[in-house]
């Protein structure tokens, strides 16, 4: 998929664990793991908003467009 979710990069920058993010955003660990591993087919804007609020970042800090065959 040409959209990559760089959740692991932002978590490392903020020195936050997936468990801590899960608790603060009230999203299950399994759903966050799907986002982190790039297996998500979609993300709700409400979810993106909550993650950005907790990580103090912009959606563009998490989402990246990569041309097919380049990642």
N, CA, C and O atoms as a printed pandas DataFrame, in Angstrom:
     atom_number atom_name residue_name chain_id  residue_number  x_coord  y_coord  z_coord
0              1         N          UNK        A               1    0.849   -1.176    0.000
1              2        CA          UNK        A               1    0.000    0.000    0.000
2              3         C          UNK        A               1    0.893    1.237    0.000
3              4         O          UNK        A               1    1.872    1.282    0.745
4              5         N          UNK        A               2    0.580    2.232   -0.811
5              6        CA          UNK        A               2    1.457    3.397   -0.933
6              7         C          UNK        A               2    1.449    4.347    0.270
7              8         O          UNK        A               2    2.305    5.226    0.355
8              9         N          UNK        A               3    0.506    4.189    1.193
9             10        CA          UNK        A               3    0.506    5.033    2.391
10            11         C          UNK        A               3    1.132    4.240    3.534
11            12         O          UNK        A               3    0.667    3.153    3.875
12            13         N          UNK        A               4    2.185    4.790    4.117
13            14        CA          UNK        A               4    2.882    4.150    5.228
14            15         C          UNK        A               4    2.563    4.923    6.498
15            16         O          UNK        A               4    2.589    6.153    6.502
16            17         N          UNK        A               5    2.260    4.205    7.577
17            18        CA          UNK        A               5    1.996    4.833    8.868
18            19         C          UNK        A               5    3.244    4.667    9.723
19            20         O          UNK        A               5    3.594    3.554   10.116
20            21         N          UNK        A               6    3.907    5.770   10.003
21            22        CA          UNK        A               6    5.173    5.764   10.748
22            23         C          UNK        A               6    4.947    5.913   12.251
23            24         O          UNK        A               6    5.568    6.754   12.901
24            25         N          UNK        A               7    4.066    5.100   12.786
25            26        CA          UNK        A               7    3.744    5.180   14.208
26            27         C          UNK        A               7    4.950    4.811   15.070
27            28         O          UNK        A               7    5.194    5.450   16.093
28            29         N          UNK        A               8    5.698    3.800   14.673
29            30        CA          UNK        A               8    6.858    3.376   15.457
30            31         C          UNK        A               8    7.920    4.470   15.544
31            32         O          UNK        A               8    8.573    4.626   16.575
32            33         N          UNK        A               9    8.091    5.222   14.465
33            34        CA          UNK        A               9    9.066    6.316   14.454
34            35         C          UNK        A               9    8.654    7.406   15.440
35            36         O          UNK        A               9    9.479    7.893   16.214
36            37         N          UNK        A              10    7.376    7.788   15.412
37            38        CA          UNK        A              10    6.902    8.852   16.300
38            39         C          UNK        A              10    6.907    8.390   17.757
39            40         O          UNK        A              10    7.206    9.179   18.654
40            41         N          UNK        A              11    6.581    7.128   17.997
41            42        CA          UNK        A              11    6.647    6.603   19.369
42            43         C          UNK        A              11    8.079    6.669   19.895
43            44         O          UNK        A              11    8.297    7.036   21.049
44            45         N          UNK        A              12    9.040    6.324   19.072
45            46        CA          UNK        A              12   10.448    6.385   19.481
46            47         C          UNK        A              12   10.871    7.825   19.762
47            48         O          UNK        A              12   11.573    8.087   20.739
48            49         N          UNK        A              13   10.444    8.758   18.910
49            50        CA          UNK        A              13   10.788   10.172   19.113
50            51         C          UNK        A              13   10.216   10.695   20.417
51            52         O          UNK        A              13   10.840   11.515   21.090
52            53         N          UNK        A              14    9.026   10.222   20.777
53            54        CA          UNK        A              14    8.354   10.687   22.000
54            55         C          UNK        A              14    8.698    9.821   23.211
55            56         O          UNK        A              14    8.232   10.074   24.322
56            57         N          UNK        A              15    9.531    8.787   22.977
57            58        CA          UNK        A              15    9.919    7.860   24.048
58            59         C          UNK        A              15    8.679    7.298   24.750
59            60         O          UNK        A              15    8.591    7.287   25.977
60            61         N          UNK        A              16    7.739    6.839   23.949
61            62        CA          UNK        A              16    6.484    6.307   24.460
62            63         C          UNK        A              16    6.298    4.882   23.948
63            64         O          UNK        A              16    6.631    4.571   22.804
64            65         N          UNK        A              17    5.769    4.033   24.800
65            66        CA          UNK        A              17    5.516    2.650   24.394
66            67         C          UNK        A              17    4.139    2.543   23.745
67            68         O          UNK        A              17    3.286    3.416   23.908
68            69         N          UNK        A              18    3.947    1.469   23.018
69            70        CA          UNK        A              18    2.651    1.207   22.398
70            71         C          UNK        A              18    1.582    1.029   23.476
71            72         O          UNK        A              18    0.437    1.446   23.297
72            73         N          UNK        A              19    1.959    0.412   24.586
73            74        CA          UNK        A              19    1.027    0.212   25.701
74            75         C          UNK        A              19    0.581    1.552   26.271
75            76         O          UNK        A              19   -0.606    1.753   26.527
76            77         N          UNK        A              20    1.517    2.463   26.471
77            78        CA          UNK        A              20    1.192    3.788   27.009
78            79         C          UNK        A              20    0.273    4.545   26.053
79            80         O          UNK        A              20   -0.695    5.170   26.486
80            81         N          UNK        A              21    0.571    4.490   24.764
81            82        CA          UNK        A              21   -0.282    5.150   23.775
82            83         C          UNK        A              21   -1.674    4.540   23.792
83            84         O          UNK        A              21   -2.670    5.260   23.728
84            85         N          UNK        A              22   -1.748    3.228   23.875
85            86        CA          UNK        A              22   -3.028    2.528   23.910
86            87         C          UNK        A              22   -3.891    3.022   25.066
87            88         O          UNK        A              22   -5.086    3.266   24.897
88            89         N          UNK        A              23   -3.285    3.168   26.231
89            90        CA          UNK        A              23   -4.016    3.636   27.414
90            91         C          UNK        A              23   -4.463    5.085   27.261
91            92         O          UNK        A              23   -5.590    5.425   27.622
92            93         N          UNK        A              24   -3.597    5.938   26.731
93            94        CA          UNK        A              24   -3.917    7.361   26.619
94            95         C          UNK        A              24   -4.942    7.655   25.532
95            96         O          UNK        A              24   -5.723    8.599   25.653
96            97         N          UNK        A              25   -4.945    6.851   24.471
97            98        CA          UNK        A              25   -5.839    7.092   23.337
98            99         C          UNK        A              25   -7.102    6.238   23.442
99           100         O          UNK        A              25   -8.079    6.473   22.730
100          101         N          UNK        A              26   -7.076    5.251   24.330
101          102        CA          UNK        A              26   -8.193    4.322   24.512
102          103         C          UNK        A              26   -8.472    3.536   23.232
103          104         O          UNK        A              26   -9.608    3.439   22.767
104          105         N          UNK        A              27   -7.397    2.983   22.682
105          106        CA          UNK        A              27   -7.468    2.112   21.509
106          107         C          UNK        A              27   -6.790    0.803   21.906
107          108         O          UNK        A              27   -5.772    0.810   22.598
108          109         N          UNK        A              28   -7.348   -0.302   21.471
109          110        CA          UNK        A              28   -6.781   -1.594   21.854
110          111         C          UNK        A              28   -5.367   -1.756   21.312
111          112         O          UNK        A              28   -5.000   -1.179   20.288
112          113         N          UNK        A              29   -4.593   -2.553   22.022
113          114        CA          UNK        A              29   -3.226   -2.846   21.588
114          115         C          UNK        A              29   -3.226   -3.515   20.217
115          116         O          UNK        A              29   -2.358   -3.241   19.388
116          117         N          UNK        A              30   -4.194   -4.388   19.983
117          118        CA          UNK        A              30   -4.222   -5.086   18.690
118          119         C          UNK        A              30   -4.467   -4.112   17.542
119          120         O          UNK        A              30   -3.858   -4.250   16.481
120          121         N          UNK        A              31   -5.343   -3.134   17.733
121          122        CA          UNK        A              31   -5.588   -2.145   16.675
122          123         C          UNK        A              31   -4.366   -1.259   16.449
123          124         O          UNK        A              31   -4.047   -0.927   15.307
124          125         N          UNK        A              32   -3.688   -0.877   17.513
125          126        CA          UNK        A              32   -2.470   -0.079   17.353
126          127         C          UNK        A              32   -1.366   -0.901   16.693
127          128         O          UNK        A              32   -0.591   -0.372   15.897
128          129         N          UNK        A              33   -1.294   -2.172   17.014
129          130        CA          UNK        A              33   -0.296   -3.044   16.385
130          131         C          UNK        A              33   -0.530   -3.157   14.888
131          132         O          UNK        A              33    0.420   -3.185   14.105
132          133         N          UNK        A              34   -1.796   -3.222   14.490
133          134        CA          UNK        A              34   -2.137   -3.268   13.064
134          135         C          UNK        A              34   -1.649   -1.994   12.373
135          136         O          UNK        A              34   -1.101   -2.051   11.272
136          137         N          UNK        A              35   -1.849   -0.849   13.024
137          138        CA          UNK        A              35   -1.359    0.418   12.462
138          139         C          UNK        A              35    0.167    0.422   12.398
139          140         O          UNK        A              35    0.756    0.810   11.390
140          141         N          UNK        A              36    0.793   -0.012   13.481
141          142        CA          UNK        A              36    2.252    0.036   13.581
142          143         C          UNK        A              36    2.933   -0.870   12.560
143          144         O          UNK        A              36    3.983   -0.521   12.020
144          145         N          UNK        A              37    2.345   -2.021   12.298
145          146        CA          UNK        A              37    2.968   -2.979   11.381
146          147         C          UNK        A              37    2.614   -2.730    9.924
147          148         O          UNK        A              37    3.102   -3.428    9.036
148          149         N          UNK        A              38    1.767   -1.737    9.676
149          150        CA          UNK        A              38    1.417   -1.400    8.298
150          151         C          UNK        A              38    0.358   -2.294    7.684
151          152         O          UNK        A              38    0.193   -2.309    6.465
152          153         N          UNK        A              39   -0.358   -3.035    8.505
153          154        CA          UNK        A              39   -1.385   -3.940    7.996
154          155         C          UNK        A              39   -2.763   -3.284    7.907
155          156         O          UNK        A              39   -3.711   -3.899    7.420
156          157         N          UNK        A              40   -2.876   -2.049    8.372
157          158        CA          UNK        A              40   -4.166   -1.350    8.352
158          159         C          UNK        A              40   -4.544   -0.964    6.929
159          160         O          UNK        A              40   -3.701   -0.516    6.152
160          161         N          UNK        A              41   -5.798   -1.140    6.599
161          162        CA          UNK        A              41   -6.316   -0.743    5.286
162          163         C          UNK        A              41   -6.938    0.650    5.351
163          164         O          UNK        A              41   -7.106    1.308    4.324
164          165         N          UNK        A              42   -7.281    1.101    6.567
165          166        CA          UNK        A              42   -7.915    2.409    6.745
166          167         C          UNK        A              42   -7.674    2.872    8.182
167          168         O          UNK        A              42   -7.345    2.074    9.059
168          169         N          UNK        A              43   -7.843    4.163    8.402
169          170        CA          UNK        A              43   -7.780    4.722    9.747
170          171         C          UNK        A              43   -8.844    5.804    9.843
171          172         O          UNK        A              43   -8.964    6.653    8.960
172          173         N          UNK        A              44   -9.606    5.766   10.912
173          174        CA          UNK        A              44  -10.638    6.781   11.117
174          175         C          UNK        A              44   -9.976    8.107   11.482
175          176         O          UNK        A              44   -8.965    8.138   12.183
176          177         N          UNK        A              45  -10.555    9.189   11.000
177          178        CA          UNK        A              45  -10.009   10.508   11.332
178          179         C          UNK        A              45  -10.053   10.747   12.833
179          180         O          UNK        A              45   -9.172   11.409   13.381
180          181         N          UNK        A              46  -11.055   10.223   13.496
181          182        CA          UNK        A              46  -11.171   10.348   14.948
182          183         C          UNK        A              46   -9.973    9.672   15.640
183          184         O          UNK        A              46   -9.428   10.199   16.610
184          185         N          UNK        A              47   -9.584    8.522   15.136
185          186        CA          UNK        A              47   -8.433    7.801   15.683
186          187         C          UNK        A              47   -7.143    8.566   15.409
187          188         O          UNK        A              47   -6.304    8.711   16.298
188          189         N          UNK        A              48   -6.987    9.047   14.197
189          190        CA          UNK        A              48   -5.807    9.826   13.827
190          191         C          UNK        A              48   -5.706   11.082   14.686
191          192         O          UNK        A              48   -4.618   11.446   15.133
192          193         N          UNK        A              49   -6.830   11.740   14.914
193          194        CA          UNK        A              49   -6.879   12.935   15.755
194          195         C          UNK        A              49   -6.412   12.616   17.173
195          196         O          UNK        A              49   -5.611   13.356   17.744
196          197         N          UNK        A              50   -6.906   11.524   17.739
197          198        CA          UNK        A              50   -6.546   11.148   19.107
198          199         C          UNK        A              50   -5.059   10.820   19.220
199          200         O          UNK        A              50   -4.402   11.226   20.179
200          201         N          UNK        A              51   -4.533   10.089   18.248
201          202        CA          UNK        A              51   -3.110    9.741   18.262
202          203         C          UNK        A              51   -2.249   10.998   18.141
203          204         O          UNK        A              51   -1.265   11.151   18.864
204          205         N          UNK        A              52   -2.620   11.893   17.231
205          206        CA          UNK        A              52   -1.864   13.141   17.050
206          207         C          UNK        A              52   -1.903   13.999   18.310
207          208         O          UNK        A              52   -0.903   14.624   18.665
208          209         N          UNK        A              53   -3.051   14.035   18.989
209          210        CA          UNK        A              53   -3.175   14.829   20.213
210          211         C          UNK        A              53   -2.236   14.304   21.298
211          212         O          UNK        A              53   -1.570   15.088   21.974
212          213         N          UNK        A              54   -2.182   12.998   21.465
213          214        CA          UNK        A              54   -1.331   12.403   22.497
214          215         C          UNK        A              54    0.150   12.533   22.141
215          216         O          UNK        A              54    0.976   12.802   23.013
216          217         N          UNK        A              55    0.485   12.342   20.871
217          218        CA          UNK        A              55    1.890   12.401   20.454
218          219         C          UNK        A              55    2.353   13.816   20.103
219          220         O          UNK        A              55    3.517   14.027   19.762
220          221         N          UNK        A              56    1.436   14.785   20.187
221          222        CA          UNK        A              56    1.755   16.186   19.871
222          223         C          UNK        A              56    2.427   16.284   18.505
223          224         O          UNK        A              56    3.542   16.789   18.372
224          225         N          UNK        A              57    1.711   15.786   17.491
225          226        CA          UNK        A              57    2.254   15.804   16.136
226          227         C          UNK        A              57    1.148   16.104   15.132
227          228         O          UNK        A              57   -0.027   16.185   15.491
228          229         N          UNK        A              58    1.530   16.263   13.894
229          230        CA          UNK        A              58    0.598   16.491   12.799
230          231         C          UNK        A              58    0.356   15.168   12.071
231          232         O          UNK        A              58    1.205   14.278   12.126
232          233         N          UNK        A              59   -0.787   15.020   11.389
233          234        CA          UNK        A              59   -1.027   13.795   10.625
234          235         C          UNK        A              59    0.105   13.477    9.647
235          236         O          UNK        A              59    0.433   12.309    9.435
236          237         N          UNK        A              60    0.695   14.500    9.060
237          238        CA          UNK        A              60    1.795   14.293    8.123
238          239         C          UNK        A              60    3.054   13.730    8.771
239          240         O          UNK        A              60    3.924   13.194    8.085
240          241         N          UNK        A              61    3.151   13.853   10.097
241          242        CA          UNK        A              61    4.276   13.246   10.807
242          243         C          UNK        A              61    4.115   11.730   10.886
243          244         O          UNK        A              61    5.097   11.000   11.026
244          245         N          UNK        A              62    2.879   11.268   10.795
245          246        CA          UNK        A              62    2.579    9.838   10.896
246          247         C          UNK        A              62    2.377    9.174    9.541
247          248         O          UNK        A              62    2.737    8.012    9.354
248          249         N          UNK        A              63    1.802    9.909    8.600
249          250        CA          UNK        A              63    1.451    9.336    7.305
250          251         C          UNK        A              63    2.454    9.756    6.241
251          252         O          UNK        A              63    2.865   10.915    6.174
252          253         N          UNK        A              64    2.836    8.800    5.419
253          254        CA          UNK        A              64    3.803    9.069    4.350
254          255         C          UNK        A              64    3.364    8.338    3.089
255          256         O          UNK        A              64    3.001    7.163    3.136
256          257         N          UNK        A              65    3.401    9.036    1.975
257          258        CA          UNK        A              65    3.090    8.417    0.684
258          259         C          UNK        A              65    4.383    7.897    0.074
259          260         O          UNK        A              65    5.348    8.644   -0.090
260          261         N          UNK        A              66    4.394    6.607   -0.262
261          262        CA          UNK        A              66    5.557    5.983   -0.892
262          263         C          UNK        A              66    5.078    5.320   -2.174
263          264         O          UNK        A              66    4.153    4.508   -2.154
264          265         N          UNK        A              67    5.707    5.666   -3.280
265          266        CA          UNK        A              67    5.309    5.074   -4.561
266          267         C          UNK        A              67    5.477    3.561   -4.517
267          268         O          UNK        A              67    6.384    3.044   -3.865
268          269         N          UNK        A              68    4.595    2.861   -5.216
269          270        CA          UNK        A              68    4.660    1.397   -5.280
270          271         C          UNK        A              68    6.051    0.954   -5.717
271          272         O          UNK        A              68    6.629    1.524   -6.643
272          273         N          UNK        A              69    6.579   -0.057   -5.052
273          274        CA          UNK        A              69    7.885   -0.590   -5.402
274          275         C          UNK        A              69    9.057    0.169   -4.822
275          276         O          UNK        A              69   10.205   -0.214   -5.047
276          277         N          UNK        A              70    8.797    1.250   -4.071
277          278        CA          UNK        A              70    9.889    2.063   -3.530
278          279         C          UNK        A              70   10.071    1.889   -2.028
279          280         O          UNK        A              70   10.950    2.524   -1.445
280          281         N          UNK        A              71    9.263    1.044   -1.382
281          282        CA          UNK        A              71    9.414    0.881    0.070
282          283         C          UNK        A              71    9.768   -0.482    0.435
283          284         O          UNK        A              71    9.932   -0.782    1.618
